[in-house]
Amino acid sequence: MTGETSSPALLPDDVERAVLVGRVWDPETGGPRPVAVRGHGSDAVVHDIFAVAPTVADLMESADPAAAVRAADNPRWRLGELLEHGSRPEDDLSVPRLLSPVDLQVIKACGVTFVDSMVERVIEERCAGDASRAAEVRAAVEASLSGFEGGIGSVEPGSHESARIKEVLLEQGLWSQYLEVGLGPDPEVFTKGPVLSSVGYGTRIGIPAFSSWNNPEPELVLVVDSAGTPRGATLGNDVNLRDVEGRSALLLGMAKDNNASTALGPFVRLFDEHLRLDDLRDERIALRVEGRDGYQLDGENNVGRLSRSFERLIAAASGDHHQYPDGFVLFTGTLFAPTQDRDTPGLGFTHKPGDRVSISSPHLGTLTNEVGAAEQLPPWTFGVRALTRYLLQTAGQQDVARDTTETGSRA
């Protein structure tokens, strides 16, 4: 994807107050470096904070991550330079470039967290992944729910009202396992992808050849430490294969976890006195898809309409029942499901190669990626073993440098 060197939307609206951290591939040391971004636009300075924390996961475990980042002072790159390098192939490691802003955190996701979006999951299932039947089934579901005042979006999952909605759908023969997670007491929580598998700003996202009905899912993503405390947030694209999941919910892994199917970024914004968790409860996340064919799709994920609070979603993922010693990131779900026809009437939206997907919000900036074929993208090769080797190698180099300095001082 062509690097954007002057896009003001890349960084948050209040960037002068934001504490932004990410990761950069460093060809000089041969591995990823946690970084902090300070300044505006392409002239923003990117500081290497490896000395503060060798991984972003380590940073999130510190007593005050924002204070630790503010104290770091090791300018190494300009943001514009990194964005320009984003136009090169993803496997070109000869230049510094932006990476996904998280590393050792487990990539978790919550599904059907908006009662509104539950309807689309029911439609997928009833159509068995066949997009041509979606309009018919959608009309039947909406007709069944038309009698509820205020719409189903205001219904609290697990409440008496949600049980009534479930009964109506069952009476209409519209049973679905999505009703339980959309209306019941417990949300859906699943593992979106392996550790270190996510991609960052400017990298292509992958759609496998076996999918012909798919879409982006713009989401707010919480970055949570090992104690279950949210330390920051970023934007995410939970790339979804509607036809695969629609055939069976048991194919969720096949629908969600593919090469480059998780995008995060552009940076993690740490919580501090200028941004607290409460400030994101009404965040509006905008989506734009621009196709090479001139097609344009605009949508929005209104986080304020979440059926469950951030705290309930975190508690469902982590607690006495499940621990994450390196922390985790949590996709909080999306209200948005594209139904606008792209080509053939009645077939709705699906991606095409070269689609440019931009996900943005006032507090978190803009994540932009281009759609590619998952099978043709560079394979994922830098995993946990590679990161471990890099950290050990770097620690050894630092020890040698320290010994040399001490020897020179004694001399």
N, C-alpha and C positions, 0 to 999 in steps of 0.2 A: 504494500500500500504506500502511496506517495506520502512522505512525511509532511506534516503541517508544521510550519515554523513560526507562524504568527497568529494562531487561533486563540483568541482571548477566552473562549469557552472551555479550553482544556483544563484550566485551573478554576477553583471555586470563585464565586462572585466576591467574597471577602478574603481573597488570598493573602492580603497583608496581615491577617490575624490567624491564618490557618497554619497548623503544624502538620506538614505533609511528609510522609515517608514512603519509600518504594525500594526497588531493586534495579541495579544496572549491571549488565554483563561487562566485565572489565578484562579486555584482552591482555593487559599488562600482567595481571596476576593469574589469568586463566580461570576466572570464576565469578560468581555473583557477589555484589557488594550492596549491603543496605545503604540507602542514601536518604538525605533530607533535601527538600526543594524550597528555596527561598527567593522571592522576587516575583516579577510579572512576566507573562508571555515567554517568548523565545529567549529573552535575556535573563530569565531566572537562573540562579546559580544552583548547581547540584553538588551537595557536599557528601563525601564518603564518610559514613559513620561506622565503618567496620570496627574501629577501635572502641566505640561505645557498645556495640552489640554485633557479633559476627553473623547473626541471623535476625530476621524480623521477629521470629518466634521468641528469641532471647529478649529482644527489646520489650515485647509485650509483657514479659515477666518482671520487668524492673518496677521499682516502687512508684516511679513517676515517669513514664515514657516520654511525655511531652517535655518535661524539664530536662531530661537527658539529651533529647534531640536539640533543644535550644542551645545547650552548652557546647555542642559539637562545632568544630571549625576546621574543616578540611576541604575547601573548594577544589573540585577536580574537573567538572564539566559544565557546559552551558546546556540548558534544556533544548534550545534550538538545534544544537549539534546532535543530540540524541534522537530527536524527532526526524532529522534528515536521514540518519542512518536507518530509520525504520522502513525506508523504501527499498532496502536491500533484502535479499532472501533471508528467511528466518534462521537458516543454518550458517549464515556468514558471521563467524565469531571473531573476525579480524578487526571489528570496530566496536566501540561501546554503544550499547543500545538498551532501551527500556525493557524490563521483564515484568512479569506479574509481581505485584507488590507484596505477596506473601510467599512463605517457603515451607516450613515444617508443619504448619497448621493443617489439620485434616479438613477437607472440603466437604461440608455438610450443606444440606438444603432442605427447606420446608416446602411442601406442596399443598395446594388447595387451601391456602391461608386466607383467601378472599371467598366468601360465599358466592359472590357474583361469578368468579372464575370457575367455581365448581361446576356450573352449568356447562361450560365448554368441555370439561373433562368427561362429564356424563355423555355429551354429544359424541366425543371421540370414541368412547366405548360403545355406544349404541350403533355407531356407524361402522364399527370394527375397522377403523382406520381408513374408511372410504370417504374422501372429501366430498364426493358428488352427492352424498346423502345428508350432509351437514345442515343445509338450510331447512330441510323438511323436519329433521329431528329437533332442531333449535326452535322452530315454531311450536312444536308440540310441547316441549318443556316449558317455554315461556307462557304458553296458554294455561298450563297447569298451575303456574305460580302467579298468575295475574291477580288473584284475589287477595294477596297479602299487602296490607297497607304499608307504605313506606319502602316497599321493595325488600327483597331478601338480603340486600347488602347490609342492612342494619341489624340483622339477627345475630344474637350471641350463640356461638356453637355450644352445644351441651345444654341449652335452655329448653324450657317447655315449648317455646315458639319454634325452635329449630326441629324439635321432635314432630310438631304438627306438619311442618314443611316436608319432612322425610316421609310421613304417612301419606300425604297427598301424592307425592311422586311415586310411591309404591303402589297406591291405588290405581294410578294411571299406567301401571306396567312399566315404569321408568326406573326400576331398581338398578342401583349401581353401587359398587364398593366405594366409590368416591363420596357417596352420601355420608358414610361413616366418618371419614376424615374431614369432610367439609362442614358437617353439622354436628358431629359427635364431640365428646369431651377431649379427645386426643388428636393432635395434628399429625400429618404425615411428615416424618423426618427420614431422609435417606442420604447415603453418601454419593455425592455428585461425581467425584473423581478422586484418584489417588493423590497422595502428597506430592507436591512439586509438578503436577500435571497441568496446572492452569497457565493460560497465556495472558499477556498484557496488552497495553495500548499499542495500536499499529500493527499487531500481528494478525494473520489470517485465522479465522475460526473455521472449523471443519464440519461439513455436512456429508455423511456417508452416501455412497451411490445407491444403497438399498432403500433410501427414503425419498419419497416424492411429495410428502406433505409435512412441512416443518416450519418453524418460526423462531424468532428471537424471543427471549423473556427478560425484559429489563427489570432489574431488582436492586433493592438496597441490601447490602451485605454487611453484617456485623463481624468485627474481628474480636474474638473472645479469648481470654487467657485461660490457663489451666485451672483456675479457681472458678471459672464460669462468669467472670466479670468482663463486660464489653469494654474494650480499650479504644476502639475507633471504628470507622466505617469506610466502606468504599462502594463502588458500583460494580454490578456484575451482569453478565449475559449468560443465563442458564439455557443454552441452546437446546431446543426441544424437537424431537421427531414425533409429530402428532400421529402419523400413521402407525408407527411401531407401538407406541404406548396404547393407542386405541385398540389394537388387536388384542392386547392383554396387559393388565397392570403388572403381570409377572415379567414382562419384557422391559420394565422400567430401566434396568441397567443398560440394556441395549439402546434404549431411547435417549438416555442421558449421558452415558460415559463413552465417548469416542475421542479420536485424535483431535486435539484442540477444540473440544466441545465446551470448555469452561473459560470464559474471559473475565478478568478482574482488573480494576484500575480506574483512572490512571494511577492514583496513589491512595494510600490509606490516610485518612485524616484522623489524627488522634484526638480523643476527647480531652478537653481542658476547660478553662474558664470561659472560652469563647464559643465552644461547641460542646453541648452535653447531649446525652441520649434523648432527652425530652425534646430537643430542638429538631430531631429528625422524625418525630412521630407524625408530622403532617407534611413531610417532604414530598414534593411532586417530581417524579422521574419521567422525563420526556424521552420518547423514542422516535428516531427517524431512520427509515430505510430508503436508500437511493440506489436504484438499479441502473445498470449500464443501458438498459432499454428505455430509460426516461421515466420509469415508474417511481412513484414516491408514496411512501406510507408514513403517516404521523400517528402517534399514539401516546398514551400517558399511563403511568402507574401511580395512582394516588395512595401513598402509604397510609394516609389517614383513614382509609377504609379497610385496613387489616381487620380480620375477624378476631384475631388473638393478639395480645400485646407482645412486644419484644421479649419481655421477661418470661412469658409463658412459653414462647418458642425456644428460648435458651434453656429453660428448665426441662423441656421435653427432650432436648438433645443431650444435656449434660447434668450430672448430679450423682447421687449415691448409686444410681443404676448404671452410670456410664461415665468414665473419666477420659480426659484428653490431656496427657501430660505435656504436650507441646502446644496446647491450645487448639482452637478450630475457627474456621470462618463459617458463617451461617447465612445462606441465601434465605431471605425472609418471604419469598413468594412474589407473585405478580398478579395484578388486577387485569393486565392487558392480555387479550387473546385476539389476534387479527382475524377478522371475518370478511374484510374487503376483498372483492374479487380482483385478481391480478390479470388473468388471461381469460380463460373460459368462464362464462357466467355460472355461478353455483359452486365453483371449485375453491373459492376463497383465496387466501394468500399462501404462497410457499416461496422459499428462497430460490434465487438463481445465482450461479457463480458470478462473482464480482460485485454483488450487493455490498453497499457501504452502510454499516450499521452504527449509529451514534446514539449513545445513552447518556443523558446528562441530568444534572440537578444543581440547584443553586449552591448548596454547601459542599458538594463533592466533585464538581467539574464535569468533564466529558470523557467517556470511554468510547473509542472508535476502533472498529475492526472491519475487515473485509471478508466476505464469504468465499471459501474455497472448498475443493473436494478433499474430504478427510484422507482418502487413500493417496492423494498426490502431494499432501503437505509434508514437510520434513518430519521424519519420525521423532518421537519423544525419546531422547537418549540420556538426558542429564537427570538422574534420579537420586535417591538417598545415598547410595554408595558413592556416586560421583561427588556429591556435596560433602560427604564425610571425608573423602580423600583430599578435597580442596581445602577444607578447614584444617586438617592435620598438616598438610603441606604449608599452608600459610602460617600456621602457628610455629612450625619449624623454622621458616624463614625469619619470623620475628625474633625467635630465640637467638638465631645466628647474628642478626643485626644488633640485638641487645648485647650479646657477648662481645662483639667487635667494638661497640661503643665503650663498654666498660673497660676493655683491654686498652683502648686508646687513651682513656682517661687516666688509667694507672700509669701508662707510659709517660 
